[in-house]
Amino acid sequence: QVQLVETGGGSVQAGGSLRLSCTADESIYKTKCMGWFRQSPGNDREGIAAVETDGSTAYRPSVQGRFTISQDSAKNTLYLQMNNLKPEDAAWYHCASFLRPCTALIGDNYWGQGTQVTVSS
């Protein structure tokens, strides 16, 4: 069974920063567009950032310039650096494989249990 495990969520004040990490099975990490989606109560899940196997990235406009997706291929690990967090960023964040093209930010078949991010104003 494919596994993705996220860590790094927590509670911060508005304007603060968090870095999320995701370790994924090599079987998908090396071959899939990978990224992050988030979901908060009452809202649909939304893809926010993704990275293709060639290193190209895509972001939802609401996080562009504040969030950065990166990876450490030697560790099969994906990161999401989140700066200048806003209350509306509060959600469960999930690492996932994404459909191609990555720029569509649409999740695919594999995702982790998620990590919660809380942002207080």
C-alpha positions in Angstrom: 0.0 0.0 0.0 1.4 3.4 -1.0 2.1 5.6 1.9 2.5 9.3 2.3 3.1 10.7 5.8 2.9 14.4 6.6 4.4 16.3 9.5 4.9 19.9 10.5 1.4 21.3 11.1 0.6 23.3 14.2 -0.8 26.6 15.5 0.6 30.0 14.6 -0.5 33.6 14.7 -1.3 35.4 11.5 1.9 36.4 9.8 3.8 33.4 11.1 5.4 30.5 9.2 5.3 26.8 9.2 7.0 24.1 7.1 5.2 20.9 6.3 7.1 17.8 5.3 5.8 14.7 3.5 7.7 11.4 3.0 6.3 9.4 0.2 6.8 5.9 -1.2 9.5 6.0 -3.9 7.1 4.2 -6.3 5.0 7.4 -6.7 7.5 10.1 -5.6 9.8 9.4 -8.5 7.1 9.2 -11.2 4.2 11.4 -10.2 3.5 15.1 -10.1 3.4 15.6 -6.3 1.9 18.4 -4.3 -0.3 19.6 -1.5 -4.0 20.2 -1.2 -5.9 21.5 1.8 -9.4 21.2 3.1 -11.3 23.1 5.8 -14.7 22.3 7.2 -17.5 23.1 4.8 -15.1 23.7 1.9 -14.0 21.6 -1.0 -10.5 20.5 -1.1 -8.2 22.7 -3.1 -4.9 22.0 -4.6 -2.4 24.7 -3.6 1.0 23.7 -4.9 2.6 21.0 -7.0 5.9 20.1 -8.4 6.6 18.1 -11.5 9.4 15.5 -11.8 11.4 18.0 -13.8 11.2 20.4 -10.9 8.7 22.9 -12.4 6.2 24.2 -9.9 2.6 25.5 -9.8 0.7 27.4 -7.2 -2.8 28.5 -6.5 -2.9 32.3 -6.8 -4.0 32.7 -3.2 -0.7 31.3 -1.9 1.6 32.4 -4.7 4.5 34.4 -3.2 3.8 33.2 0.3 4.1 29.4 0.0 7.0 27.5 -1.6 7.0 23.8 -2.6 10.3 22.0 -2.7 11.7 18.5 -2.5 14.6 16.4 -1.5 14.7 13.6 -4.0 17.3 11.6 -2.1 14.9 11.4 0.8 11.7 11.0 -1.2 10.5 14.1 0.8 8.3 16.9 -0.3 8.1 20.2 1.6 5.8 23.2 1.8 7.2 26.3 3.4 4.3 28.6 4.3 5.1 32.2 5.2 2.9 35.1 6.1 0.1 32.8 7.1 -3.4 34.1 7.2 -6.5 32.9 9.1 -8.0 31.7 5.8 -5.0 29.3 5.4 -6.2 27.3 8.3 -7.1 23.8 7.1 -6.0 20.2 7.0 -3.1 19.9 4.6 -2.5 16.7 2.7 0.4 15.6 0.6 -0.8 13.9 -2.6 0.0 12.8 -6.1 -1.6 15.1 -8.7 -2.9 14.6 -12.2 -0.9 15.9 -15.1 -0.5 18.6 -16.0 0.7 19.7 -12.6 -0.5 23.2 -13.3 -4.1 22.0 -13.0 -3.6 21.3 -9.3 -6.0 18.4 -9.3 -5.3 15.6 -6.8 -4.9 12.0 -8.0 -5.3 8.7 -6.3 -2.8 8.9 -3.4 -2.8 11.2 -0.4 -1.7 11.1 3.2 -3.7 11.5 6.4 -2.9 15.1 6.6 -1.6 17.6 9.1 -3.6 20.4 10.7 -2.7 24.0 10.4 -4.4 26.6 12.6 -3.9 30.3 12.2 -5.1 32.8 14.8 -5.7 36.4 14.0 
